[in-house]
Amino acid sequence: MKTRLIYIVTAALLLAMGAGTAWSQATSGKIKGTITEGGKPLANAQVVLTSLGTGKTYKMKTDKDGSFSGVGITFGDYEEEIISEAGDKLFKKQARVMGEGGAVDDLSIEVSGGTAGGQPKVTKEQIEKIKAENAKATNMNALINLYNTAKAAQNWADAETALTQMVTVEPRWEFYQALGGIQMNLKKYQESVDSYEKGIQIAQEAAAGKAAGGGSAPDPAKAKAGIGQMLGAEGNSYLKLNKQPEAIAALTKSAEMDPNPGTAFFNLCAIQYNTGNMQAAGAACDKAIAADPAKADAYFIKGSVLIGMSDGKLDPSGHLIVPVGTKEALNKYLELAPEGGHASDVKAMLEGIGAKMETSFKDKGGKKK
C-alpha cells in the first residue's frame, strides 16, 4: 500500500516577535564636558554642580585634557561652578541635565568667556523652552509608566493607547516596534504592519546616523538590528493577513539584516513548506539550522520537506523512498525534543520510510529514551 507522509506545518509554529518592550522611567543621566581657558585645556580644575531644586552637589575634576564626566546625575537645573586648582572661583552659570533620548549632556565651558561668579543672561524664550522640555519629559515618564503597568497586566488596549501617545510625543523607532507587537496581540494585523513600517523608516534614518526630529545621536548598529527584528515581526503580521508573498519578502529582508536571523529563516522555512515550495523551504530550513542548531522544529520541517520531495516510489519492503538526509533530520528532532509536540509524527514518519529510530537519546535526568 502506498503511504503518503506529508505533515502540514501550521502557522502556530511561527514565532511571534515584538510583543512589547518595557522601559524604565528616566530619572538620572550622564554628563561630560571640557573646561578651557583661552582655548587651552584647564587641568585639575574642580567642576561643581549644585541642584537648584534640592541643593545636592556633584563634584568632578578635569584631567590633563580639561575633560570631565559624571554618571547618575539627577535630571534638573543646576548651578555649574568652575574652581581652579589653586581654589580660585573662575566661572559660574546655570546648566541643565535632561539626558533626552539617552543622550549624554555636554556641560563644556570656556572660562575666559565670563567673569568669576558671573552668570550669562537667560532669555525669556530659553526659559519657555526649558519649561516645555520639562513638561515633555514629565509627560513621557507618565506614559512610560502607564505602558509598563498595562503590559505587565496584559492589558493590551491600554498599552496600545499609551504607546500611541508616546510616538506622538517622541516618534522613536523603539516605540513603534513595541506598538506593532501590542497591535499583533490585539489581532490588529494591518495596524501592526503600519506601525512597523513607520518604525523601520525612522530606524533607517538612525542607521544612517541621522537623528529623527533633531533628537539625540542615534546608535546605527542598534537601529540596524531593530530593522531586522521589525521586518521579521511584520512578516508574521502579513502572514496573519494571508499575504504570503509580502510575508516572504519581509522575512527575507529580516534574515539579511537581523544579527540573529534564525527566527526569520525558520519562519520562511515553515511558510515555504505550507505553500508547497519544497526547494525554497529546504534552503530556508538549512539556514535556520545553521543559525540555531538546537532548534528542534527546524529539523521536523526539514524532514517533512524531504519527504514531500520524494516521488512516491516504494522500496521492495513497501517503504517510501526518500532523499538522503531525511532520517537524520527526523532523528535529530527526537534527539533535541524526545517529548516534543511532533515526536509522535516524527516516529510515524521514520516508520513509514523504514528508517531505524534512535533510542539512545537522554532526557534531562540522564535516562535513555
C-alpha positions as CSV (number, residue, x, y, z in Angstrom):
1,M,0.0,0.0,0.0
2,K,1.3,3.4,-0.9
3,T,1.7,5.7,2.0
4,R,1.8,9.5,1.8
5,L,3.6,11.0,4.7
6,I,3.1,14.8,4.4
7,Y,2.5,16.7,7.6
8,I,1.2,20.2,7.3
9,V,3.1,22.7,9.4
10,T,0.7,25.1,10.9
11,A,1.1,28.8,11.5
12,A,1.4,28.1,15.2
13,L,5.0,27.1,14.6
14,L,5.8,30.6,13.6
15,L,7.5,32.5,16.3
16,A,5.8,35.7,17.5
17,M,8.1,38.7,17.6
18,G,8.0,42.2,19.2
19,A,5.4,41.5,21.8
20,G,6.3,44.8,23.5
21,T,9.2,46.2,25.4
22,A,9.2,47.6,28.9
23,W,11.1,50.8,29.6
24,S,12.2,52.4,32.9
25,Q,11.3,55.9,33.7
26,A,14.4,58.1,33.2
27,T,15.4,59.9,36.4
28,S,19.2,60.4,36.1
29,G,21.7,60.7,33.3
30,K,25.3,61.1,32.3
31,I,27.3,64.3,31.7
32,K,30.6,65.2,30.1
33,G,32.5,68.3,29.1
34,T,35.8,70.1,28.6
35,I,36.9,73.1,30.6
36,T,39.1,75.5,28.6
37,E,40.7,78.9,29.3
38,G,41.7,81.0,26.3
39,G,41.1,77.9,24.2
40,K,43.5,75.8,26.2
41,P,42.6,72.8,28.4
42,L,42.3,73.6,32.1
43,A,43.7,70.7,34.0
44,N,42.9,69.8,37.7
45,A,40.0,72.2,37.9
46,Q,37.0,71.3,40.0
47,V,33.6,71.2,38.4
48,V,30.8,71.6,41.0
49,L,27.1,71.0,40.1
50,T,24.6,72.3,42.7
51,S,20.9,71.4,42.2
52,L,18.8,74.5,42.2
53,G,15.9,72.4,43.4
54,T,17.4,70.3,46.2
55,G,20.8,71.8,46.9
56,K,22.5,68.4,46.2
57,T,26.0,68.8,44.8
58,Y,28.2,66.7,42.5
59,K,31.9,67.3,42.2
60,M,34.2,66.3,39.4
61,K,37.8,67.1,38.4
62,T,39.2,67.7,35.0
63,D,42.1,65.6,33.6
64,K,45.1,66.9,31.7
65,D,43.0,67.5,28.7
66,G,40.5,69.5,30.6
67,S,37.9,66.8,30.3
68,F,35.5,65.6,33.0
69,S,32.5,63.2,33.2
70,G,29.8,62.1,35.6
71,V,27.1,59.5,35.9
72,G,23.9,59.2,38.0
73,I,23.3,62.9,37.8
74,T,19.6,63.5,38.7
75,F,17.8,65.4,35.9
76,G,17.1,69.0,36.6
77,D,18.5,72.6,36.7
78,Y,21.9,73.2,38.2
79,E,24.4,75.9,39.0
80,E,27.7,74.9,37.4
81,E,30.8,76.4,39.0
82,I,34.4,76.1,37.9
83,I,37.2,76.3,40.6
84,S,40.9,76.4,39.7
85,E,43.5,74.0,41.2
86,A,44.6,77.0,43.4
87,G,41.0,77.4,44.7
88,D,40.0,80.4,42.7
89,K,36.4,80.7,41.5
90,L,36.7,81.1,37.8
91,F,33.2,80.8,36.3
92,K,29.6,80.2,37.3
93,K,26.5,79.6,35.2
94,Q,23.2,77.7,35.1
95,A,23.1,74.3,33.4
96,R,20.5,71.6,32.7
97,V,20.8,67.8,32.8
98,M,18.0,66.1,30.9
99,G,19.5,63.1,29.1
100,E,16.8,63.3,26.4
101,G,16.7,60.1,24.3
102,G,19.6,58.7,26.3
103,A,21.9,61.5,25.3
104,V,25.0,62.4,27.4
105,D,24.6,66.1,28.3
106,D,27.6,68.3,27.4
107,L,28.5,70.9,30.0
108,S,31.7,72.3,28.5
109,I,32.8,75.8,29.5
110,E,35.3,78.4,28.2
111,V,36.0,80.2,31.5
112,S,37.5,83.3,29.8
113,G,34.1,83.9,28.3
114,G,32.7,85.3,31.6
115,T,33.7,86.7,34.9
116,A,34.1,85.0,38.2
117,G,30.8,84.4,39.8
118,G,29.1,85.7,36.6
119,Q,26.1,84.1,35.0
120,P,25.0,84.5,31.4
121,K,21.6,86.0,30.9
122,V,18.8,83.6,30.2
123,T,16.3,84.9,27.7
124,K,12.5,84.6,28.0
125,E,12.5,82.3,25.0
126,Q,15.1,80.0,26.7
127,I,13.1,79.8,29.9
128,E,9.9,78.9,27.9
129,K,11.9,76.2,26.1
130,I,13.2,74.8,29.3
131,K,9.6,74.7,30.7
132,A,8.4,72.9,27.6
133,E,11.2,70.3,27.7
134,N,10.5,69.7,31.4
135,A,6.8,69.2,30.7
136,K,7.6,66.9,27.8
137,A,9.9,64.7,30.0
138,T,7.3,64.6,32.8
139,N,4.6,63.6,30.3
140,M,6.8,60.9,28.7
141,N,7.7,59.4,32.1
142,A,3.9,59.2,32.9
143,L,3.2,57.5,29.6
144,I,6.0,55.0,30.0
145,N,4.7,54.2,33.5
146,L,1.2,53.7,32.1
147,Y,2.5,51.4,29.3
148,N,4.7,49.3,31.6
149,T,1.8,48.8,34.1
150,A,-0.6,47.9,31.3
151,K,1.9,45.5,29.7
152,A,2.6,43.7,33.0
153,A,-1.2,43.2,33.4
154,Q,-1.5,42.1,29.7
155,N,-4.0,45.0,29.2
156,W,-3.1,45.3,25.5
157,A,-5.7,48.0,24.8
158,D,-4.3,50.4,27.5
159,A,-0.8,49.6,26.4
160,E,-1.7,50.5,22.8
161,T,-3.2,53.8,24.0
162,A,0.0,54.7,25.9
163,L,2.3,53.8,23.0
164,T,0.1,55.7,20.5
165,Q,0.6,58.8,22.7
166,M,4.3,58.1,23.1
167,V,5.0,58.1,19.4
168,T,3.2,61.4,19.1
169,V,5.3,63.0,21.8
170,E,8.6,61.4,20.6
171,P,8.5,59.3,17.4
172,R,11.2,56.8,18.3
173,W,11.5,53.6,16.3
174,E,11.7,51.5,19.5
175,F,8.2,52.8,20.5
176,Y,6.8,51.9,17.0
177,Q,8.3,48.4,17.3
178,A,6.6,47.9,20.7
179,L,3.3,49.3,19.3
180,G,3.4,46.9,16.4
181,G,3.9,44.0,18.8
182,I,1.0,45.1,21.0
183,Q,-1.3,45.5,18.0
184,M,-0.4,41.9,17.0
185,N,-1.6,40.8,20.4
186,L,-4.9,42.7,19.7
187,K,-5.1,41.0,16.3
188,K,-4.9,44.4,14.6
189,Y,-2.6,43.0,11.9
190,Q,-2.8,45.8,9.3
191,E,-2.3,48.4,12.0
192,S,0.7,46.3,13.2
193,V,2.2,46.4,9.7
194,D,1.7,50.2,9.5
195,S,3.4,50.7,12.9
196,Y,6.4,48.5,11.8
197,E,6.7,50.4,8.6
198,K,6.9,53.7,10.4
199,G,9.4,52.3,12.9
200,I,11.5,50.9,10.0
201,Q,11.6,54.3,8.3
202,I,12.8,56.0,11.5
203,A,15.3,53.3,12.2
204,Q,16.7,53.6,8.7
205,E,17.5,57.2,9.4
206,A,19.1,56.3,12.7
207,A,21.1,53.5,10.9
208,A,22.4,56.2,8.6
209,G,23.5,58.3,11.5
210,K,20.6,60.8,11.4
211,A,18.7,61.8,14.5
212,A,15.0,61.8,13.8
213,G,13.3,65.1,14.7
214,G,16.6,66.7,15.9
215,G,16.8,64.2,18.7
216,S,19.9,62.7,20.3
217,A,22.6,60.9,18.4
218,P,21.4,57.5,17.3
219,D,23.1,54.1,17.6
220,P,23.4,52.9,14.0
221,A,24.2,49.2,15.0
222,K,21.2,49.0,17.3
223,A,18.9,50.6,14.7
224,K,20.0,48.2,12.0
225,A,19.3,45.2,14.3
226,G,15.9,46.8,15.1
227,I,15.1,47.0,11.4
228,G,15.7,43.3,11.1
229,Q,13.5,42.5,14.1
230,M,10.7,44.7,12.8
231,L,10.8,43.2,9.4
232,G,10.5,39.7,10.9
233,A,7.5,40.7,13.0
234,E,6.0,42.5,10.0
235,G,6.3,39.2,8.1
236,N,4.3,37.5,10.8
237,S,1.6,40.2,10.6
238,Y,1.4,39.8,6.8
239,L,1.0,36.0,7.3
240,K,-2.0,36.6,9.6
241,L,-3.4,38.8,6.8
242,N,-2.9,35.8,4.4
243,K,-0.5,37.9,2.4
244,Q,2.1,35.3,1.9
245,P,4.2,37.0,-0.8
246,E,4.6,40.1,1.4
247,A,5.4,37.9,4.4
248,I,8.1,36.1,2.5
249,A,9.6,39.4,1.2
250,A,9.7,40.9,4.7
251,L,11.2,37.8,6.3
252,T,13.8,37.5,3.6
253,K,14.9,41.1,4.3
254,S,14.8,40.4,8.0
255,A,17.2,37.5,7.6
256,E,19.6,39.7,5.7
257,M,19.7,42.4,8.5
258,D,19.0,40.7,11.8
259,P,22.2,39.8,13.6
260,N,20.3,36.7,14.9
261,P,18.5,35.5,11.7
262,G,17.5,32.1,13.0
263,T,13.9,33.1,13.7
264,A,13.4,34.7,10.3
265,F,14.9,31.7,8.4
266,F,12.7,29.3,10.5
267,N,9.5,31.2,9.7
268,L,10.5,31.3,6.0
269,C,11.0,27.5,6.2
270,A,7.5,27.0,7.6
271,I,5.8,29.4,5.2
272,Q,7.5,28.0,2.1
273,Y,6.6,24.5,3.2
274,N,3.0,25.4,3.6
275,T,2.9,27.0,0.2
276,G,4.3,23.8,-1.3
277,N,7.7,25.4,-2.4
278,M,9.8,22.5,-1.2
279,Q,13.1,23.7,-2.7
280,A,12.8,27.1,-1.0
281,A,11.6,25.5,2.2
282,G,14.6,23.2,2.3
283,A,17.1,26.0,1.7
284,A,15.5,28.1,4.4
285,C,15.5,25.2,6.9
286,D,19.2,24.6,6.3
287,K,19.9,28.3,7.0
288,A,17.7,28.2,10.1
289,I,19.6,25.1,11.4
290,A,22.9,26.8,10.7
291,A,21.8,29.8,12.6
292,D,20.4,27.8,15.5
293,P,21.5,24.1,15.5
294,A,19.4,23.4,18.7
295,K,16.0,24.4,17.2
296,A,14.2,21.0,17.1
297,D,11.2,22.2,15.0
298,A,13.6,23.2,12.1
299,Y,14.6,19.6,11.8
300,F,11.0,18.4,11.9
301,I,10.1,20.7,9.0
302,K,13.3,19.8,7.1
303,G,12.4,16.1,7.4
304,S,8.8,16.9,6.3
305,V,10.2,18.8,3.3
306,L,12.5,16.0,2.2
307,I,9.6,13.5,2.4
308,G,7.5,16.0,0.4
309,M,10.2,16.0,-2.2
310,S,10.0,12.2,-2.7
311,D,8.4,10.9,-5.9
312,G,6.1,8.4,-4.1
313,K,8.1,5.3,-5.1
314,L,8.4,2.4,-2.6
315,D,11.2,0.1,-2.0
316,P,10.8,-3.7,-2.1
317,S,9.7,-3.6,1.6
318,G,6.9,-1.2,0.9
319,H,8.6,1.8,2.5
320,L,8.7,5.2,0.9
321,I,12.0,6.1,-0.8
322,V,13.1,9.5,0.4
323,P,16.1,11.8,-0.3
324,V,19.3,11.4,1.6
325,G,19.3,13.2,5.0
326,T,15.6,12.6,5.8
327,K,16.1,10.1,8.6
328,E,19.0,12.1,10.0
329,A,16.8,15.2,10.2
330,L,13.9,13.4,11.9
331,N,16.2,11.6,14.3
332,K,17.8,14.9,15.2
333,Y,14.4,16.2,16.2
334,L,13.9,13.3,18.5
335,E,17.4,13.9,20.0
336,L,16.6,17.5,20.7
337,A,12.9,17.1,21.7
338,P,12.2,13.4,22.6
339,E,8.9,14.5,24.2
340,G,8.2,17.4,21.8
341,G,4.9,18.2,20.2
342,H,5.8,16.5,16.9
343,A,7.5,13.4,18.4
344,S,4.7,11.0,17.5
345,D,4.5,12.4,14.0
346,V,8.3,12.0,13.6
347,K,8.2,8.4,14.8
348,A,5.4,7.7,12.3
349,M,7.5,9.2,9.5
350,L,10.5,7.1,10.4
351,E,8.4,4.0,10.5
352,G,6.9,4.9,7.1
353,I,10.3,5.2,5.4
354,G,11.6,2.1,7.2
355,A,14.4,4.0,9.0
356,K,15.8,3.0,12.3
357,M,14.6,5.1,15.1
358,E,17.3,6.3,17.5
359,T,16.6,5.3,21.1
360,S,19.8,6.3,22.8
361,F,18.8,9.9,23.4
362,K,18.9,11.0,27.0
363,D,16.4,13.2,28.8
364,K,17.5,15.9,31.2
365,G,17.7,13.4,34.0
366,G,20.2,11.3,32.1
367,K,17.8,8.4,31.4
368,K,17.8,6.9,28.0
369,K,14.7,7.3,25.8
